[in-house]
Amino acid sequence: MKSLSSSRRAFLKAAASAFAVPMIVPRSVFAAEGTPPGERITVGFIGTGKMAHDYHLSTLSTFKDVECVAVCDVDTNRRLHARKVIEDRYAKDGRGTKGIADYNDFRELIARKDIDAVCIASPDHWHAIAAIEACKAGKDVYCEKPLTLTIREAQLCIQAVRKHKRVLQTGSQQRSGVFGQFPLACELIRSGRIGKVKTVHVGVGGPSRWCDLKEEPTEPGLDWDLWLGYAPTRPYNSALSPRGVHNHFPAWRSYREYSGGGLTDIGAHHFDIAQWALDLDHSGPVEVVPPEDAKAESGARLVFAGVEIIHGGPSGCTFEGSDGKLSIDRGKLTAEPQSLLKEPIGEKDVHLPRTKGHHRDWIDCIRSRKDPIAHVDAGARTATLCHLLNLAYWNRRKLRWDAANWKFIGDSEADTWLDRPRRDPWQLPKV
């Protein structure tokens, strides 16, 4: 997990300056410091671990037109710590609060009529159920990436958002310019700077594996059964849910029961950029091909009409076209020939939206009722790319994919892989 953790540490360090952006935007852009409580968007947090604490909670609690009112976590220590952090922030800023409520079960939080929106930063296997139920309860949603753990969940998230007319922002912050140049890279690709794109190499980690951790003494104050959710019953291990308040990213991302490994962790960021650059937010591949080496954990291919996205290569995304090559990673944008970057984006070129920050975009879209930059279709389709690759590695099968109908072609066995067996009572929710 060292590479995953270092990538995430780099993200938080590079994003730190971006967190301050909403605070220096002129007041005319968003609600002023004196926003009356009744006009603030009320937000509850589902999952209060490191990502929530260092990024979501610490950012949203600075917005003067947002009121953080509740936190939820199955770990008592983390939950109470998050509550105190918000209360202390508001006390320091001189903002009154009626007190921050805390919950063990997310269903109690979303049942509150006075909560407008929720921010979900739980382990991956909890994303979809919480997001769908929040939509059904009339809440807008910010959900960490990958949006889902299964392909069927991705399909249902789109249905839930559209049916209940909610605003959902996926935590694909690279679209909002975190690390700077991802939107520009996508504009260059879409504007034909490297000609017709033939291949895209996405350099990220590999698939997850089944959990084989040993049993440890149970952590006091942790609802372990609720942490597991629909995943199979297994003994507690602190690598999955660390003891108390911690300052690292837990290893649950390595295991199939809860996540898709590096493919869905940092992969959800970089495959999202490949998808955005190729304008494929509402589409998908026609075929998924595993590597020839039966033991390889890179080299699988997503075949689209006219272009292939290949898992493997240098970190980030490398686009190879008929007229050149462009590579984008966190903090780096290069091209061959380098002259491709010298001419600025022109009036007739493709211009992608810019935001004042990923959270700011979400809050502004809650008010305008427009789709945010990492809308539900983008998040669901990106997650599906990662899930398809994992399925190719896990099963070493070439798979034909019907993106319009969310199913495999001529492969009834593969269709059973669209979702997973679920432990009661956590079956797939009805939209």
N, C-alpha and C positions, 0 to 999 in steps of 0.2 A: 504493500500500500504506500510505499515511500513516494512513488511518482505521482500518485493521486494527491497525496497530502501536499507535496511541494507545489503542484499546479494550483491547488486551492489556496495555499498561502500566498502565491504570486497574485492570484485573482484579488484577494482581499486587500493586499498591499497596493496594487495598482488602482483598485476601485476606490480607495479611501478618499482620494481627492475628488472623485466624482460625487461622493455622498454630499459634499458641501455645496455642489452646484445649485440645487434648489434654493439654498439659503441666500445666494447672492443674485438671484433673478429678481428683476424689479417687481414690486408688489402688485403692479397691474396685471402680471402674468397669472398670479394665483392669489387665493384669499390671504388677506393681510393678517398681521400678528393678532389683531383684535377680533378675529373671526368669532362671532357668538357661538357658544357651545351647540346650539340647535342647528347651526349651519355646517358644522364640522362632519366629516365622514368618519363614522365610528368603525374601528377595526379590532378584530380579535385574532390572536395568533394560535395556530395549531401546530405544535412542535416548537420547542424553545431551546434546542441545542446550539452548537457553535455557529452554524450558518444563520440561524434566526437571530441569535444574540449579536453577532459581529456585523451583520449586514441588514437584515430586514427590520428588526426591532429598533436598532440604533439609528436607522434612517427614518423610518416612518414616525418615530416619536419626536423628531425635530420639525415635522411639517406642522405649521400653525393652523392649517385647515383640516387636520386629521386629529382624531382623539382615539388613542389606544385605550381600550376599556376592558379587555379580558385576555387571559393566556390559558393555554391548555397543554398539558404534557402528562404522560403516564408516569414520569419520574417526579416525585414530590419535591426533591431538592432543586431540580432545574426549574420547575414550575414556579416555586416561591421566589427563587432568585430572579427570574424574569419579571415577576410582579414588582419586586422591590426596585429593580433597575428602572422600570417605567415610572414608578412613584417618585423615586429620587430625581429622575430627569425633570419631571413636571414640577416638583418642589423647587428645584434649582432654577428653572426657567420662570418661576412665579405663576405657573398655570395651575389653577385649582383643579382638583379631581375628587370625585365621589368615592374613590378607591377602585383599584383594579381587581376584578374578579378572577379567580383561578379555578380551573376544572381539570379533572382527571380524564373525563370522557368528552370527546369533541362534539358529540350529539347534544350535550347540554349547552355548549357554547353557541352552536348554530341555531338552537331553538329560541334564542333570545330575539325578541322582536326589535330591540333597539340597536342591534348590530347590523351595519350596512354591508360590511365586507370582511373577508377572512384572508389571512396570509398563511399558507400551508408550507411548512418546512420539516415535515416528518420524514422517516425513512420511506424509500420509494414505494414499497408495497402498500402504503397507506394513502398515497396521493389521490388516486382516482376515486375511491369511496368517499373520502372527505370532500373532494371537489364536487362530485355529482350531488351529494346530499346538500352541500351548501347552495348549489344552484337551485335545487328544488325548494330550499327554504328562502329563496329570494335574495341570497347574498352574492355579491361580486367576489371574484377570486383572484388572488395571486398565488400561483403554485410553482414550487421549485421544479427544476428539470431533473430527470426526464419526467414528463407529465404523467406517465403511467408505467406500470410494470409489464403489462400485456397489451397485445394488439387490440383485443376486444375492448379493453378499458379505454383505449385511445378513441375508438369509434364512438363509445358511449359518452365520452367527455364532450365531443363535438355536438352530439345530439342533445345533451343536457343544456349546454350553453345556448344553443340556438332555440331550443324549445322554450326555455324559461327566460330568454332575452337577457342574459347576464353578460358582464364584461369579465373576461378571463385573460390574465397576463401570465404567460409562461416565463419562468426565470432564466430565459436565454439572453442574458444581459449584454452579450456581444453585439446584439442588434442595436442597442442604445449607445454604442460607441465606447463602452468600457474597453480599455486597452486601445482606444483611439480609432483605428483605421479599418475596422471591419465593414462599416457601411460604404466607405470609399472603395474598398476592394470589390464589393458586390456591384457598385455602380460601374466600375471599370469593366468588369466581366459582362454585365448586361448591355453595356454600350458598345460591345464588340472590340474592345481594345486588343484582345489576343486572338481575334477572329472566332471561328466556330470552335467551341469547346468540345474536346474529344474525350478527355479523361480528367477525373479529379481524384487525387490521392489525399486521404484523410488519416493523418498520423496520430492515433490515440491508442490507449490500452486495449487489452483483449477481453474475451468473454468472462463471465463469472463462473463459479464452480459451486458444487453442493457443499453445504456447511458441514464441517467435521470437527467443530470446536468441542472441547471437553466441558463437562459440567463444573460449575463453580457455585459456591454458596450464594444464595439469592441476595440481591441488593435490597436492604430495607427501604420501604417507601416507593418501590417500583412495582407497578401493575404489569407483571411480566406477561401474563396471558393476553392482556390488551395490547401490549407492544407487539406480540406475535400476530395478532389479528387473524387473517385467513391463512397465514402460513402454518405449516405443520407444527404440532407441539414438539418442543425440544427443551432441554434444560437451559438455564440461564448461563450466559458467559459475558463477561464485561467487555469483550472485544466488540460485541454487538450493541450493547447499551452500557456505556461507561458508568462507573460509580460516581454519582453526584455531579456537581458542576465541573466541567472539563474544558480543556482548550485544544482539543484535537478533533480530527474527523474520524468517526468510528469506522471499523472495518466491515460493517454490514454490507458495504458497497461491493465487497468481493464475492458475495454468496448469492446463488441463484434464487433462494427462497425470498430474498428481500430486494435484490437489485440485479443489474445486468453487467456489473464489472466496469472496467474502464471504457467499454463500448458505450454504455449509457451515462457514465459520469461526465468526464470531460468530452466524451464522444457526442453527447447531446448538444454541447456547445458548437463543436466544429462541424458535425454533420448538418447542424442547423444553418451554418454559414454556407456550406455547399448547396444546400437546398434553396436558401434565399438567393444566392448568386445566380442559380439556374432557373429561378422563378417557378419552383415546384411545390409551393406551399399547399396546393390543393390537389396534388397528384401523388405518384409513387412509381416504383420500378415495375418492370414487366417480368423480371427474373432475378433470382438471387443464386449466386454460384459460389460454393465453398472452394477453398484452395485445393490444389492437387495433393499437396502433402497432408495426409490424414491427421497429423499431429500439429500442424501449423495453427497459430492463433492470430494470424494476419494474412492478408491476401484474398479474403472473400470479396466478391464483387456484386454491386447492385447495378443491374443493366436497365437503362432507360432507353427511350427512343432516341438514338443518335449520340448517346453519351454514357459513360460508365463512371460510377463512383467506387473507388477501390479503398478498402480498409488497409492502411499501412503506408509507410513512408515517413518523411520528416514530420515533426510536430506541426500541427495546424493543417491548412488546406493548400494543396498545390494544384493549380488549374493549368492544364496543357491544352493549348489551342492551335489552330492552323497557322497563326501568325505570331506565336510567342508563348511565354509561360509566366504565370503570376503566382506568387506564394504569399500567404497571409497567416500570421501567427500572432500571439499576444506580444505586442510591442515591436512587430516586424512586418514590413511590407516590401517585397522585392519583385523584380520582373526581369525577364530576359526576352528582348534586350531592355536595358534599364531605361531607354528613351520612352518606353510605353508609359512611364509614370510622370514624365516631364510636362506633358500637355494637360492642363486642368480639365475637369469635367465641363463640357460646354453646354450652351443653352439647349441644344437639340439632343444632348445625351440623356440617359436615364438618370433621374434624380430620386433617390430613396428618402423616406422621411427621416428627420433627425428629432431626437427627443431631448428633454432637459434632465434626463435620468430615467432609469427603468421604473422606479417606484413613482416618480413624478408623472410619467406617462400613464401609468395605471390609474392614479388618482384623477388626473385630468380627464381620462376616458370614462371613468365612473360618472363624472359630471356631464360630459358631452354625450355619453352612450355610444361612442364610436369604438371600433375595434382597436385595441392597443397594438404596438409594433410586433409583439410576439403573441399574436392572437391564438385562439384555441386550435384552429386548423393547422397553423404552423407548428405548435407544440406537439400536437397529436401525430402529424405526419413525420416530424423529425424523430420522435420516440419510436415510431413504427419502423423507420429505416434501421435504427439500432437493434430493435427486436428481431427484425428479419435476418440481420447478420448473425445475431446470437443463435437463432434457430439453425442457420446454415452450419455454424461451428458445432453446435451441440449434436446435430443429427447427421452431419456430413452428407446432406442431400441437396441436389439442385432443385429449386422451388420456383414455380411459375406463379406470379402474383397478379390478382385482379384488384387494382387499387380502387376502382370506382365502387366495387361491391364488397370490399374488405374480406376477401377470401382467396384461398389458393385455387389454382385451376387444375382440375382433374386429379386431385390428391386429397381424398377424404381423411386420410390419416393426418396429413399436415393441418387440416382444418381443426383437428382436436388440439393443436398447439396454439390456437389463437388466444386461449385463456388457460387457466390452471385449476386444478382441484382446489376447492375452498373449504375451510373449516367453518362450521356453523358457529355463530349466526351470520358470518360475514360473506354471504353470497353476493354476486353482482347485483347492485341496486337497480330497480326499475327507474327509467328516466322519466 
